[in-house]
Amino acid sequence: MPRIAIARPGRTVQDRCLLWVLLIVPVLMSLAAVWILDHAKAERSLFSVTNLVGPTTRSLLAGDGITVCTEDMGTRGNPICFHAARMPASAVAVAAGIWLFGDRYLWVACFKTVLLLLPVEFAIYLVWRLLPRSQVRRKLVVLLLLVPFTIAAFLADVSNLLVDEGSSYSFLAVAVAILFFDRRDLEVRSGWGRAMLFAVALDGLYLSKSGMQVAVMVLLVAYLGVERQAKLRLVVAVMVAATPIGWAMHQHHASGRYSVGTSFDGLNLHKGNNAGFLQNYPPQHGDSLDWYDFELSRGHYFSDEWSFNDYHRRAAVEYLVSHPRETLVGDLRKGKILFFSLEKYGSTASHGVRRLIEDAGMVVFRLVFWAAIGSALFLVFYRGRNRDRSLRVAAAIYLALVAACSLPYLLGFAYTRHASILIYPSVLFCCRVLCAPEWDYNEGGMLTG
């Protein structure tokens, strides 16, 4: 990327007040979402929550790793002890909340929500530091930073204890913000801190969900391409590479196999590639594909979690190879859910006013999402007089990230929450575009504030 010289903008009292608004409003909106979505569960034990989060949290607190023995994954009459079925971020967050507040659902939900909002708050801070001088663009940027907290699909991730997207959205947002808004010439001494934060964000993203491996690689390559200091590139690369190596070693110790993924990856692939998929997908409003696990495992006995994983992986690959037409039709349906659908799929049903709010939020999400994609495509393929190469690079990174985040679900199956993690990266890219015209070129081709 070309060297960028940027003058530090002065900050007025009004600017600082605006920053506090940008930081406080998301927390208040998110905690309100926790209350609306979870107040009915206030008396429920966290150890009983679904999606294996409750049992794995109990196991973690007992010092037994992320272990759960269950028949719930479609193996009725054949309980399997899973040691490598889940990435650890969700269980660690809930376990930390229980350690601090006890088995109190709402307290732990609020703790997790605020904890994982902190990276998003830092992303907001990075954008605020480069707010455009134009009042129109400034207002648009502020509105964009806040609008995700009016989208039910995004707030469901922010407040959710049960799904991996409840943590992956956060790490993804801060990593993207550092790539798009970290001006390394602004404070050279702080480059090490932001490099460490970026590496931790990628490690957190990986440990949140195994399907984010491709996204982590895209973001890492992007960082290595834009960072000029060789020492920072090396340290970030080592820190990011160390996490999957460490996780694979843990998997071998806990389950007997080196793996950078989980022992559920095969089942998730099979759920999206089988003879009954087109009849069951997309699921009815308020339903999911989980009930079909029993059909996919019917008539088979599994000695352990890896035989379970390997069977489902083989069955999925065999279906992909032998049914190319059905696979294409299924991929088109998955793509519709990820990129175009205005209806929420894969979670509980909503009705009345809540359903209207959800649908309105999906419309807003799609407008922002496609505005970001359209702008990125324009910047990549039509340069015109735009000499800001860094903006074109940001556009290419954004498009690559959308593809990387979508690929696992095009291969497996897609719900709305799988697309909702792209809400904040889309907002950040739109903000990057709005902030870019504020910097004028001098005669030497340098950007100045």
Summary of the structure (lengths in Angstrom):
residues: 449
radius of gyration: 22.4
end to end distance: 17.8
largest distance: 75.1
contacts: 1473
relative contact order: 0.13
helix: 69%
strand: 2%
